[in-house]
Amino acid sequence: MRSLLLITALLFSLLAQATNIEVYDFDNDQQERTYKEITTELRCLVCQNQDIADSNAELAQDMRHKVFKMLKQGKEKREIIDFMVKRYGDFVLYKPPFEGRTLILWIGPFILFVLAVWLMLRAIRKARERDQKPAIESTQLDQAHHLLEDDDTQSGNQE
């Protein structure tokens, strides 16, 4: 019983270390709302499919801390986002601006989708063509039939 209690305590201590809870003390509710807005608009560059508010990656933690520090310094939302874009590029934004240098971020997924559909349809068409082609062409069948008839007539003559 004592060892079970010790193991349980050890597991709980490991779980407590695994969870990283960040507690920030905001000056007002508006500052906290702005923090939440910014952290949900910025992409975690490690996870790439999560915003920094939901990510447990070290980089996301650093980015959240930087956002908090800049808010405490009195920076506006636009200034903080511009800083992050300058530092990490447009990819850090979940909704990057639609311009020439971010064009691939906007149309890239559509191009990949169209390419995948085209390749799939091409593979299906080739498979159908293979299945529809007769293994032996009609001229070859006629020749084989003719050879069989000749064989029958010759074997009939020999008997």
C-alpha positions as CSV (number, residue, x, y, z in Angstrom):
1,M,0.0,0.0,0.0
2,R,2.8,2.3,0.9
3,S,4.6,1.7,-2.5
4,L,1.3,2.4,-4.4
5,L,1.0,5.7,-2.6
6,L,4.6,6.6,-3.4
7,I,4.1,5.7,-7.1
8,T,0.9,7.8,-7.3
9,A,2.6,10.8,-5.7
10,L,5.5,10.4,-8.1
11,L,3.2,10.3,-11.1
12,F,1.3,13.4,-9.9
13,S,4.6,15.3,-9.4
14,L,5.6,14.4,-13.0
15,L,2.3,15.6,-14.3
16,A,2.6,18.9,-12.4
17,Q,6.0,19.4,-14.0
18,A,4.7,18.6,-17.5
19,T,2.0,21.2,-17.4
20,N,3.3,24.7,-17.9
21,I,0.8,27.2,-16.6
22,E,1.5,30.9,-17.4
23,V,-0.1,33.5,-15.2
24,Y,0.1,37.1,-16.4
25,D,-1.1,40.0,-14.4
26,F,-2.8,42.5,-16.7
27,D,-3.4,46.1,-15.8
28,N,-7.0,46.0,-17.1
29,D,-9.6,43.9,-18.9
30,Q,-8.9,45.6,-22.3
31,Q,-5.2,44.6,-22.1
32,E,-6.2,41.0,-21.4
33,R,-8.6,40.9,-24.3
34,T,-6.0,42.4,-26.6
35,Y,-3.5,39.7,-25.4
36,K,-6.0,37.0,-26.2
37,E,-6.8,38.4,-29.6
38,I,-3.1,38.7,-30.5
39,T,-2.2,35.2,-29.3
40,T,-5.0,33.7,-31.3
41,E,-4.0,35.6,-34.5
42,L,-0.4,34.5,-34.4
43,R,0.6,31.0,-35.7
44,C,3.0,28.8,-33.8
45,L,6.0,28.4,-36.1
46,V,6.8,25.0,-34.6
47,C,3.3,23.5,-34.6
48,Q,2.1,25.4,-37.7
49,N,-1.5,24.4,-37.2
50,Q,-2.0,26.0,-33.9
51,D,-2.0,29.5,-32.7
52,I,0.4,30.5,-30.0
53,A,-2.4,30.6,-27.4
54,D,-2.9,26.9,-27.7
55,S,0.6,25.7,-28.4
56,N,2.9,24.3,-25.7
57,A,6.0,24.7,-27.9
58,E,8.9,26.7,-26.3
59,L,8.8,29.2,-29.1
60,A,5.1,29.8,-28.6
61,Q,5.7,30.4,-24.9
62,D,8.5,32.9,-25.8
63,M,6.1,34.6,-28.2
64,R,3.3,34.8,-25.7
65,H,5.7,36.3,-23.1
66,K,7.0,38.9,-25.7
67,V,3.4,39.9,-26.5
68,F,2.7,40.3,-22.7
69,K,5.8,42.4,-22.2
70,M,5.0,44.6,-25.2
71,L,1.4,45.2,-23.9
72,K,2.8,46.1,-20.5
73,Q,5.1,48.6,-22.2
74,G,2.0,50.2,-23.7
75,K,2.4,49.0,-27.3
76,E,-0.8,48.8,-29.5
77,K,-2.0,45.6,-31.1
78,R,-0.9,46.7,-34.6
79,E,2.6,47.5,-33.3
80,I,3.0,44.0,-31.7
81,I,1.7,42.2,-34.8
82,D,4.1,44.3,-37.0
83,F,7.0,43.4,-34.7
84,M,6.2,39.7,-34.9
85,V,5.8,39.8,-38.7
86,K,9.1,41.7,-39.0
87,R,10.8,39.1,-36.8
88,Y,9.2,35.9,-38.1
89,G,7.7,36.8,-41.5
90,D,4.1,36.8,-42.8
91,F,3.8,33.1,-42.1
92,V,3.4,33.9,-38.4
93,L,-0.1,35.3,-39.2
94,Y,-3.0,33.0,-39.6
95,K,-4.4,35.4,-42.1
96,P,-1.4,36.9,-44.0
97,P,-2.1,39.9,-46.2
98,F,-2.9,39.1,-49.8
99,E,0.0,40.5,-51.8
100,G,2.7,39.3,-54.2
101,R,5.1,37.8,-51.6
102,T,2.3,36.0,-49.8
103,L,0.5,34.7,-52.9
104,I,1.9,31.2,-52.4
105,L,0.4,31.1,-48.9
106,W,-3.0,31.9,-50.3
107,I,-3.1,29.9,-53.5
108,G,-0.6,27.1,-52.7
109,P,-3.2,24.8,-51.1
110,F,-5.5,25.2,-54.1
111,I,-2.8,24.5,-56.5
112,L,-1.8,21.3,-54.5
113,F,-5.4,20.2,-54.4
114,V,-5.9,20.7,-58.2
115,L,-2.6,18.9,-58.9
116,A,-3.6,16.0,-56.6
117,V,-7.0,15.6,-58.3
118,W,-5.4,15.8,-61.8
119,L,-2.9,13.1,-60.8
120,M,-5.6,10.9,-59.3
121,L,-7.9,11.2,-62.4
122,R,-4.9,10.5,-64.7
123,A,-4.1,7.3,-62.7
124,I,-7.8,6.2,-62.8
125,R,-7.9,6.8,-66.6
126,K,-4.8,4.8,-67.2
127,A,-6.1,1.9,-65.1
128,R,-9.4,1.9,-67.0
129,E,-7.5,1.9,-70.4
130,R,-5.4,-1.1,-69.2
131,D,-8.5,-2.9,-68.2
132,Q,-10.4,-2.2,-71.4
133,K,-7.6,-3.3,-73.8
134,P,-8.1,-6.8,-74.9
135,A,-5.2,-9.0,-74.0
136,I,-5.2,-10.4,-77.6
137,E,-6.2,-8.3,-80.6
138,S,-8.8,-9.6,-83.0
139,T,-6.2,-10.2,-85.8
140,Q,-4.2,-12.4,-83.5
141,L,-7.4,-14.3,-82.6
142,D,-8.2,-14.8,-86.3
143,Q,-4.7,-16.1,-86.9
144,A,-5.0,-18.5,-83.9
145,H,-8.4,-19.7,-85.1
146,H,-7.0,-20.2,-88.6
147,L,-4.0,-22.2,-87.2
148,L,-6.4,-24.3,-85.2
149,E,-8.5,-25.0,-88.3
150,D,-5.4,-25.9,-90.3
151,D,-4.3,-28.2,-87.5
152,D,-7.8,-30.0,-87.5
153,T,-7.7,-30.5,-91.2
154,Q,-4.2,-31.8,-91.2
155,S,-4.8,-34.2,-88.3
156,G,-8.0,-35.4,-90.1
157,N,-6.0,-36.1,-93.2
158,Q,-3.4,-38.2,-91.4
159,E,-6.0,-40.6,-89.8
